């Protein structure tokens, strides 16, 4: 994914509500997306994403959302701050901070 898209997503995520967790579970991510499946299907420009960064203190910031590529805005989203993430989540973000779910 080109760097400009990552920058746009980070900027767009600023207004999202924050949920603080000790452990971000994979099931939390999947269940949230399942509840918004119609939103993704309603516009071909809507994509399901997670953007995860590991902070210097070892904690994680994870942005999850339905992002519209045309408007560069989130249709819906949430930001998680957690001490750790599940192994499935770590594997999903092993190579890239930004993951697009298809």
N, CA, C and O atoms as CSV, one atom per row, in Angstrom:
chain,resi,resn,atom,element,x,y,z
A,1,UNK,N,N,0.844,-1.173,0.000
A,1,UNK,CA,C,0.000,0.000,0.000
A,1,UNK,C,C,0.886,1.230,0.000
A,1,UNK,O,O,1.837,1.300,0.778
A,2,UNK,N,N,0.601,2.189,-0.842
A,2,UNK,CA,C,1.426,3.388,-0.901
A,2,UNK,C,C,1.389,4.163,0.413
A,2,UNK,O,O,0.372,4.200,1.106
A,3,UNK,N,N,2.509,4.771,0.732
A,3,UNK,CA,C,2.622,5.545,1.959
A,3,UNK,C,C,1.575,6.638,2.072
A,3,UNK,O,O,1.063,6.850,3.171
A,4,UNK,N,N,1.216,7.362,0.982
A,4,UNK,CA,C,0.203,8.403,1.133
A,4,UNK,C,C,-1.123,7.888,1.683
A,4,UNK,O,O,-1.768,8.583,2.468
A,5,UNK,N,N,-1.546,6.680,1.289
A,5,UNK,CA,C,-2.797,6.130,1.812
A,5,UNK,C,C,-2.686,5.896,3.311
A,5,UNK,O,O,-3.635,6.172,4.045
A,6,UNK,N,N,-1.556,5.397,3.781
A,6,UNK,CA,C,-1.348,5.198,5.214
A,6,UNK,C,C,-1.444,6.539,5.935
A,6,UNK,O,O,-2.084,6.634,6.983
A,7,UNK,N,N,-0.822,7.562,5.389
A,7,UNK,CA,C,-0.871,8.888,6.008
A,7,UNK,C,C,-2.295,9.422,6.053
A,7,UNK,O,O,-2.700,10.011,7.055
A,8,UNK,N,N,-3.054,9.226,4.993
A,8,UNK,CA,C,-4.447,9.669,4.952
A,8,UNK,C,C,-5.258,8.934,6.001
A,8,UNK,O,O,-6.071,9.546,6.693
A,9,UNK,N,N,-5.047,7.625,6.131
A,9,UNK,CA,C,-5.795,6.838,7.111
A,9,UNK,C,C,-5.459,7.286,8.521
A,9,UNK,O,O,-6.356,7.410,9.355
A,10,UNK,N,N,-4.199,7.529,8.804
A,10,UNK,CA,C,-3.809,7.995,10.134
A,10,UNK,C,C,-4.476,9.334,10.426
A,10,UNK,O,O,-5.010,9.534,11.517
A,11,UNK,N,N,-4.452,10.244,9.471
A,11,UNK,CA,C,-5.071,11.547,9.666
A,11,UNK,C,C,-6.577,11.422,9.861
A,11,UNK,O,O,-7.152,12.118,10.698
A,12,UNK,N,N,-7.216,10.549,9.104
A,12,UNK,CA,C,-8.663,10.370,9.207
A,12,UNK,C,C,-9.062,9.712,10.519
A,12,UNK,O,O,-10.192,9.882,10.978
A,13,UNK,N,N,-8.160,8.970,11.122
A,13,UNK,CA,C,-8.463,8.227,12.348
A,13,UNK,C,C,-8.477,9.104,13.587
A,13,UNK,O,O,-8.923,8.659,14.644
A,14,UNK,N,N,-8.009,10.318,13.489
A,14,UNK,CA,C,-7.885,11.180,14.656
A,14,UNK,C,C,-9.218,11.346,15.379
A,14,UNK,O,O,-9.236,11.407,16.609
A,15,UNK,N,N,-10.317,11.421,14.667
A,15,UNK,CA,C,-11.617,11.657,15.287
A,15,UNK,C,C,-12.308,10.423,15.841
A,15,UNK,O,O,-13.408,10.538,16.382
A,16,UNK,N,N,-11.711,9.260,15.727
A,16,UNK,CA,C,-12.362,8.040,16.195
A,16,UNK,C,C,-12.330,7.929,17.714
A,16,UNK,O,O,-11.399,8.402,18.365
A,17,UNK,N,N,-13.358,7.297,18.267
A,17,UNK,CA,C,-13.369,7.021,19.698
A,17,UNK,C,C,-12.309,5.997,20.048
A,17,UNK,O,O,-11.922,5.180,19.213
A,18,UNK,N,N,-11.839,6.045,21.292
A,18,UNK,CA,C,-10.757,5.167,21.731
A,18,UNK,C,C,-11.283,4.172,22.754
A,18,UNK,O,O,-11.997,4.540,23.687
A,19,UNK,N,N,-10.922,2.905,22.566
A,19,UNK,CA,C,-11.244,1.846,23.510
A,19,UNK,C,C,-9.928,1.329,24.082
A,19,UNK,O,O,-9.047,0.912,23.331
A,20,UNK,N,N,-9.790,1.355,25.400
A,20,UNK,CA,C,-8.570,0.866,26.048
A,20,UNK,C,C,-8.784,-0.581,26.500
A,20,UNK,O,O,-9.771,-0.898,27.165
A,21,UNK,N,N,-7.847,-1.446,26.128
A,21,UNK,CA,C,-7.927,-2.868,26.453
A,21,UNK,C,C,-6.577,-3.357,26.958
A,21,UNK,O,O,-5.537,-2.770,26.658
A,22,UNK,N,N,-6.609,-4.429,27.721
A,22,UNK,CA,C,-5.364,-5.085,28.095
A,22,UNK,C,C,-4.892,-5.940,26.920
A,22,UNK,O,O,-3.714,-5.906,26.565
A,23,UNK,N,N,-5.805,-6.709,26.313
A,23,UNK,CA,C,-5.488,-7.579,25.177
A,23,UNK,C,C,-6.529,-7.379,24.091
A,23,UNK,O,O,-7.723,-7.549,24.337
A,24,UNK,N,N,-6.092,-7.023,22.900
A,24,UNK,CA,C,-6.989,-6.926,21.759
A,24,UNK,C,C,-7.066,-8.300,21.120
A,24,UNK,O,O,-6.078,-8.798,20.582
A,25,UNK,N,N,-8.242,-8.913,21.181
A,25,UNK,CA,C,-8.448,-10.263,20.653
A,25,UNK,C,C,-8.856,-10.218,19.189
A,25,UNK,O,O,-9.532,-9.289,18.746
A,26,UNK,N,N,-8.440,-11.227,18.451
A,26,UNK,CA,C,-8.799,-11.375,17.043
A,26,UNK,C,C,-10.309,-11.420,16.880
A,26,UNK,O,O,-10.848,-10.858,15.926
A,27,UNK,N,N,-10.997,-12.086,17.803
A,27,UNK,CA,C,-12.456,-12.189,17.721
A,27,UNK,C,C,-13.115,-10.813,17.815
A,27,UNK,O,O,-14.168,-10.598,17.214
A,28,UNK,N,N,-12.523,-9.889,18.549
A,28,UNK,CA,C,-13.053,-8.525,18.628
A,28,UNK,C,C,-12.997,-7.862,17.259
A,28,UNK,O,O,-13.952,-7.208,16.838
A,29,UNK,N,N,-11.875,-8.032,16.566
A,29,UNK,CA,C,-11.706,-7.463,15.223
A,29,UNK,C,C,-12.721,-8.071,14.250
A,29,UNK,O,O,-13.418,-7.346,13.540
A,30,UNK,N,N,-12.799,-9.387,14.222
A,30,UNK,CA,C,-13.682,-10.086,13.279
A,30,UNK,C,C,-15.145,-9.767,13.556
A,30,UNK,O,O,-15.898,-9.486,12.624
A,31,UNK,N,N,-15.560,-9.806,14.816
A,31,UNK,CA,C,-16.957,-9.520,15.161
A,31,UNK,C,C,-17.350,-8.101,14.763
A,31,UNK,O,O,-18.463,-7.877,14.287
A,32,UNK,N,N,-16.440,-7.139,14.956
A,32,UNK,CA,C,-16.727,-5.759,14.588
A,32,UNK,C,C,-16.963,-5.662,13.075
A,32,UNK,O,O,-17.917,-5.019,12.635
A,33,UNK,N,N,-16.092,-6.304,12.277
A,33,UNK,CA,C,-16.262,-6.284,10.822
A,33,UNK,C,C,-17.552,-6.979,10.400
A,33,UNK,O,O,-18.249,-6.488,9.512
A,34,UNK,N,N,-17.881,-8.096,11.008
A,34,UNK,CA,C,-19.119,-8.816,10.648
A,34,UNK,C,C,-20.347,-7.945,10.868
A,34,UNK,O,O,-21.306,-8.014,10.099
A,35,UNK,N,N,-20.324,-7.139,11.896
A,35,UNK,CA,C,-21.443,-6.251,12.177
A,35,UNK,C,C,-21.571,-5.106,11.188
A,35,UNK,O,O,-22.577,-4.397,11.193
A,36,UNK,N,N,-20.567,-4.912,10.339
A,36,UNK,CA,C,-20.569,-3.815,9.374
A,36,UNK,C,C,-20.405,-4.301,7.936
A,36,UNK,O,O,-19.994,-3.539,7.061
A,37,UNK,N,N,-20.724,-5.559,7.697
A,37,UNK,CA,C,-20.565,-6.151,6.373
A,37,UNK,C,C,-21.376,-5.402,5.312
A,37,UNK,O,O,-20.895,-5.208,4.196
A,38,UNK,N,N,-22.587,-4.985,5.645
A,38,UNK,CA,C,-23.421,-4.266,4.680
A,38,UNK,C,C,-22.815,-2.923,4.302
A,38,UNK,O,O,-22.971,-2.469,3.168
A,39,UNK,N,N,-22.125,-2.286,5.239
A,39,UNK,CA,C,-21.469,-1.014,4.954
A,39,UNK,C,C,-20.366,-1.191,3.915
A,39,UNK,O,O,-20.209,-0.359,3.021
A,40,UNK,N,N,-19.614,-2.262,4.034
A,40,UNK,CA,C,-18.563,-2.550,3.047
A,40,UNK,C,C,-19.189,-2.860,1.689
A,40,UNK,O,O,-18.702,-2.406,0.654
A,41,UNK,N,N,-20.261,-3.629,1.703
A,41,UNK,CA,C,-20.898,-4.050,0.454
A,41,UNK,C,C,-21.659,-2.914,-0.226
A,41,UNK,O,O,-21.929,-2.995,-1.424
A,42,UNK,N,N,-22.009,-1.862,0.505
A,42,UNK,CA,C,-22.843,-0.789,-0.044
A,42,UNK,C,C,-22.100,0.120,-1.021
A,42,UNK,O,O,-22.734,0.837,-1.795
A,43,UNK,N,N,-20.766,0.101,-0.997
A,43,UNK,CA,C,-19.986,0.979,-1.873
A,43,UNK,C,C,-18.664,0.288,-2.173
A,43,UNK,O,O,-17.933,-0.088,-1.256
A,44,UNK,N,N,-18.358,0.121,-3.449
A,44,UNK,CA,C,-17.134,-0.587,-3.824
A,44,UNK,C,C,-15.874,0.148,-3.388
A,44,UNK,O,O,-14.793,-0.441,-3.358
A,45,UNK,N,N,-15.998,1.415,-3.053
A,45,UNK,CA,C,-14.854,2.192,-2.580
A,45,UNK,C,C,-14.624,2.039,-1.076
A,45,UNK,O,O,-13.607,2.503,-0.560
A,46,UNK,N,N,-15.548,1.398,-0.369
A,46,UNK,CA,C,-15.379,1.138,1.059
A,46,UNK,C,C,-14.508,-0.092,1.252
A,46,UNK,O,O,-14.778,-1.148,0.681
A,47,UNK,N,N,-13.464,0.049,2.059
A,47,UNK,CA,C,-12.577,-1.077,2.342
A,47,UNK,C,C,-12.481,-1.270,3.853
A,47,UNK,O,O,-12.531,-0.308,4.619
A,48,UNK,N,N,-12.345,-2.518,4.264
A,48,UNK,CA,C,-12.164,-2.864,5.673
A,48,UNK,C,C,-10.673,-2.911,5.960
A,48,UNK,O,O,-9.921,-3.609,5.280
A,49,UNK,N,N,-10.245,-2.150,6.987
A,49,UNK,CA,C,-8.817,-2.058,7.271
A,49,UNK,C,C,-8.528,-2.150,8.765
A,49,UNK,O,O,-9.379,-1.857,9.605
A,50,UNK,N,N,-7.312,-2.563,9.066
A,50,UNK,CA,C,-6.737,-2.323,10.377
A,50,UNK,C,C,-5.355,-1.734,10.146
A,50,UNK,O,O,-4.624,-2.147,9.246
A,51,UNK,N,N,-5.021,-0.772,10.970
A,51,UNK,CA,C,-3.721,-0.129,10.948
A,51,UNK,C,C,-3.170,-0.253,12.361
A,51,UNK,O,O,-3.725,0.312,13.304
A,52,UNK,N,N,-2.094,-0.982,12.500
A,52,UNK,CA,C,-1.571,-1.283,13.833
A,52,UNK,C,C,-0.128,-0.818,13.973
A,52,UNK,O,O,0.715,-1.098,13.121
A,53,UNK,N,N,0.141,-0.110,15.052
A,53,UNK,CA,C,1.508,0.308,15.344
A,53,UNK,C,C,1.873,-0.126,16.754
A,53,UNK,O,O,1.067,-0.056,17.682
A,54,UNK,N,N,3.108,-0.574,16.882
A,54,UNK,CA,C,3.629,-0.934,18.195
A,54,UNK,C,C,4.424,0.257,18.712
A,54,UNK,O,O,5.336,0.748,18.046
A,55,UNK,N,N,4.070,0.708,19.891
A,55,UNK,CA,C,4.695,1.884,20.473
A,55,UNK,C,C,6.015,1.530,21.142
A,55,UNK,O,O,6.289,0.362,21.416
A,56,UNK,N,N,6.817,2.529,21.397
A,56,UNK,CA,C,8.121,2.310,22.027
A,56,UNK,C,C,8.008,1.646,23.390
A,56,UNK,O,O,8.912,0.916,23.796
A,57,UNK,N,N,6.903,1.890,24.110
A,57,UNK,CA,C,6.724,1.288,25.429
A,57,UNK,C,C,6.191,-0.143,25.355
A,57,UNK,O,O,5.976,-0.774,26.390
A,58,UNK,N,N,5.973,-0.663,24.138
A,58,UNK,CA,C,5.511,-2.031,23.956
A,58,UNK,C,C,4.010,-2.164,23.772
A,58,UNK,O,O,3.530,-3.230,23.386
A,59,UNK,N,N,3.260,-1.103,24.040
A,59,UNK,CA,C,1.810,-1.116,23.837
A,59,UNK,C,C,1.498,-1.026,22.343
A,59,UNK,O,O,2.382,-0.788,21.521
A,60,UNK,N,N,0.219,-1.221,22.013
A,60,UNK,CA,C,-0.223,-1.186,20.620
A,60,UNK,C,C,-1.329,-0.154,20.432
A,60,UNK,O,O,-2.188,0.016,21.297
A,61,UNK,N,N,-1.299,0.527,19.302
A,61,UNK,CA,C,-2.410,1.330,18.811
A,61,UNK,C,C,-2.924,0.634,17.567
A,61,UNK,O,O,-2.159,0.370,16.639
A,62,UNK,N,N,-4.210,0.335,17.542
A,62,UNK,CA,C,-4.818,-0.327,16.398
A,62,UNK,C,C,-6.046,0.460,15.981
A,62,UNK,O,O,-6.954,0.678,16.783
A,63,UNK,N,N,-6.076,0.885,14.732
A,63,UNK,CA,C,-7.246,1.543,14.158
A,63,UNK,C,C,-7.937,0.512,13.286
A,63,UNK,O,O,-7.309,-0.125,12.440
A,64,UNK,N,N,-9.235,0.352,13.498
A,64,UNK,CA,C,-10.036,-0.580,12.710
A,64,UNK,C,C,-11.178,0.214,12.109
A,64,UNK,O,O,-11.825,1.000,12.801
A,65,UNK,N,N,-11.427,0.013,10.828
A,65,UNK,CA,C,-12.517,0.767,10.261
A,65,UNK,C,C,-12.907,0.370,8.866
A,65,UNK,O,O,-12.287,-0.471,8.215
A,66,UNK,N,N,-13.976,1.023,8.437
A,66,UNK,CA,C,-14.439,0.951,7.067
A,66,UNK,C,C,-14.066,2.309,6.461
A,66,UNK,O,O,-14.628,3.344,6.817
A,67,UNK,N,N,-13.115,2.272,5.547
A,67,UNK,CA,C,-12.515,3.474,4.988
A,67,UNK,C,C,-12.938,3.625,3.538
A,67,UNK,O,O,-12.859,2.673,2.762
A,68,UNK,N,N,-13.392,4.832,3.165
A,68,UNK,CA,C,-13.785,5.086,1.783
A,68,UNK,C,C,-12.607,5.696,1.032
A,68,UNK,O,O,-12.120,6.768,1.393
A,69,UNK,N,N,-12.155,5.013,-0.008
A,69,UNK,CA,C,-10.984,5.456,-0.770
A,69,UNK,C,C,-11.240,6.753,-1.536
A,69,UNK,O,O,-10.307,7.528,-1.746
A,70,UNK,N,N,-12.475,7.006,-1.958
A,70,UNK,CA,C,-12.779,8.234,-2.704
A,70,UNK,C,C,-12.801,9.461,-1.813
A,70,UNK,O,O,-12.243,10.498,-2.171
A,71,UNK,N,N,-13.438,9.354,-0.661
A,71,UNK,CA,C,-13.597,10.516,0.212
A,71,UNK,C,C,-12.447,10.656,1.204
A,71,UNK,O,O,-12.299,11.700,1.838
A,72,UNK,N,N,-11.627,9.602,1.342
A,72,UNK,CA,C,-10.541,9.563,2.337
A,72,UNK,C,C,-11.066,9.777,3.755
A,72,UNK,O,O,-10.424,10.424,4.582
A,73,UNK,N,N,-12.243,9.219,4.014
A,73,UNK,CA,C,-12.865,9.323,5.330
A,73,UNK,C,C,-13.314,7.952,5.797
A,73,UNK,O,O,-13.582,7.056,4.997
A,74,UNK,N,N,-13.392,7.811,7.120
A,74,UNK,CA,C,-13.939,6.593,7.693
A,74,UNK,C,C,-15.461,6.662,7.667
A,74,UNK,O,O,-16.051,7.662,8.076
A,75,UNK,N,N,-16.084,5.606,7.189
A,75,UNK,CA,C,-17.534,5.464,7.277
A,75,UNK,C,C,-17.912,5.027,8.691
A,75,UNK,O,O,-18.974,5.381,9.204
A,76,UNK,N,N,-17.029,4.259,9.302
A,76,UNK,CA,C,-17.181,3.808,10.685
A,76,UNK,C,C,-15.815,3.341,11.144
A,76,UNK,O,O,-15.007,2.892,10.331
A,77,UNK,N,N,-15.549,3.439,12.422
A,77,UNK,CA,C,-14.251,2.987,12.893
A,77,UNK,C,C,-14.100,3.108,14.393
A,77,UNK,O,O,-14.910,3.730,15.079
A,78,UNK,N,N,-13.037,2.495,14.876
A,78,UNK,CA,C,-12.713,2.520,16.294
A,78,UNK,C,C,-11.196,2.443,16.425
A,78,UNK,O,O,-10.513,1.838,15.599
A,79,UNK,N,N,-10.690,3.063,17.473
A,79,UNK,CA,C,-9.255,2.987,17.749
A,79,UNK,C,C,-9.088,2.277,19.085
A,79,UNK,O,O,-9.717,2.637,20.080
A,80,UNK,N,N,-8.227,1.262,19.089
A,80,UNK,CA,C,-7.938,0.501,20.300
A,80,UNK,C,C,-6.542,0.848,20.798
A,80,UNK,O,O,-5.605,0.958,20.007
A,81,UNK,N,N,-6.408,1.018,22.082
A,81,UNK,CA,C,-5.110,1.099,22.739
A,81,UNK,C,C,-5.037,-0.122,23.646
A,81,UNK,O,O,-5.914,-0.333,24.483
A,82,UNK,N,N,-3.981,-0.930,23.479
A,82,UNK,CA,C,-3.899,-2.164,24.251
A,82,UNK,C,C,-2.462,-2.462,24.663
A,82,UNK,O,O,-1.503,-2.020,24.030
A,83,UNK,N,N,-2.348,-3.220,25.734
A,83,UNK,CA,C,-1.033,-3.662,26.200
A,83,UNK,C,C,-0.464,-4.738,25.283
A,83,UNK,O,O,0.751,-4.857,25.126
A,84,UNK,N,N,-1.362,-5.525,24.676
A,84,UNK,CA,C,-0.938,-6.613,23.801
A,84,UNK,C,C,-2.045,-6.897,22.806
A,84,UNK,O,O,-3.171,-6.424,22.967
A,85,UNK,N,N,-1.726,-7.671,21.771
A,85,UNK,CA,C,-2.702,-8.128,20.787
A,85,UNK,C,C,-2.548,-9.636,20.635
A,85,UNK,O,O,-1.495,-10.202,20.926
A,86,UNK,N,N,-3.617,-10.272,20.175
A,86,UNK,CA,C,-3.598,-11.726,20.012
A,86,UNK,C,C,-2.563,-12.135,18.968
A,86,UNK,O,O,-2.130,-11.320,18.154
A,87,UNK,N,N,-2.181,-13.388,19.004
A,87,UNK,CA,C,-1.208,-13.921,18.041
A,87,UNK,C,C,-1.723,-13.781,16.613
A,87,UNK,O,O,-0.945,-13.487,15.706
A,88,UNK,N,N,-3.035,-13.990,16.397
A,88,UNK,CA,C,-3.603,-13.847,15.051
A,88,UNK,C,C,-3.435,-12.413,14.550
A,88,UNK,O,O,-3.128,-12.185,13.380
A,89,UNK,N,N,-3.639,-11.453,15.450
A,89,UNK,CA,C,-3.496,-10.048,15.076
A,89,UNK,C,C,-2.032,-9.716,14.772
A,89,UNK,O,O,-1.738,-8.977,13.832
A,90,UNK,N,N,-1.130,-10.263,15.567
A,90,UNK,CA,C,0.300,-10.053,15.304
A,90,UNK,C,C,0.689,-10.614,13.938
A,90,UNK,O,O,1.440,-9.981,13.196
A,91,UNK,N,N,0.180,-11.801,13.606
A,91,UNK,CA,C,0.492,-12.422,12.315
A,91,UNK,C,C,-0.065,-11.604,11.160
A,91,UNK,O,O,0.592,-11.449,10.131
A,92,UNK,N,N,-1.283,-11.078,11.328
A,92,UNK,CA,C,-1.897,-10.280,10.263
A,92,UNK,C,C,-1.056,-9.046,9.946
A,92,UNK,O,O,-0.998,-8.606,8.798
A,93,UNK,N,N,-0.408,-8.493,10.964
A,93,UNK,CA,C,0.381,-7.267,10.793
A,93,UNK,C,C,1.886,-7.524,10.817
A,93,UNK,O,O,2.675,-6.599,11.012
A,94,UNK,N,N,2.271,-8.754,10.621
A,94,UNK,CA,C,3.687,-9.127,10.667
A,94,UNK,C,C,4.525,-8.364,9.644
A,94,UNK,O,O,5.643,-7.941,9.941
A,95,UNK,N,N,3.982,-8.190,8.442
A,95,UNK,CA,C,4.755,-7.553,7.370
A,95,UNK,C,C,4.386,-6.089,7.145
A,95,UNK,O,O,5.233,-5.306,6.715
A,96,UNK,N,N,3.169,-5.712,7.419
A,96,UNK,CA,C,2.688,-4.364,7.121
A,96,UNK,C,C,1.865,-3.818,8.288
A,96,UNK,O,O,1.137,-4.561,8.947
A,97,UNK,N,N,1.988,-2.524,8.533
A,97,UNK,CA,C,1.152,-1.882,9.549
A,97,UNK,C,C,-0.296,-1.823,9.090
A,97,UNK,O,O,-1.211,-1.936,9.906
A,98,UNK,N,N,-0.513,-1.646,7.796
A,98,UNK,CA,C,-1.862,-1.534,7.229
A,98,UNK,C,C,-2.264,-2.861,6.596
A,98,UNK,O,O,-1.549,-3.393,5.747
A,99,UNK,N,N,-3.419,-3.396,7.014
A,99,UNK,CA,C,-3.960,-4.610,6.428
A,99,UNK,C,C,-5.340,-4.290,5.878
A,99,UNK,O,O,-6.180,-3.713,6.568
A,100,UNK,N,N,-5.560,-4.674,4.623
A,100,UNK,CA,C,-6.866,-4.513,3.978
A,100,UNK,C,C,-7.515,-5.892,3.900
A,100,UNK,O,O,-6.921,-6.837,3.381
A,101,UNK,N,N,-8.725,-5.998,4.414
A,101,UNK,CA,C,-9.440,-7.278,4.456
A,101,UNK,C,C,-10.387,-7.348,3.267
A,101,UNK,O,O,-11.168,-6.432,3.010
A,102,UNK,N,N,-10.294,-8.477,2.543
A,102,UNK,CA,C,-11.147,-8.639,1.364
A,102,UNK,C,C,-12.109,-9.784,1.537
A,102,UNK,O,O,-12.904,-10.064,0.640
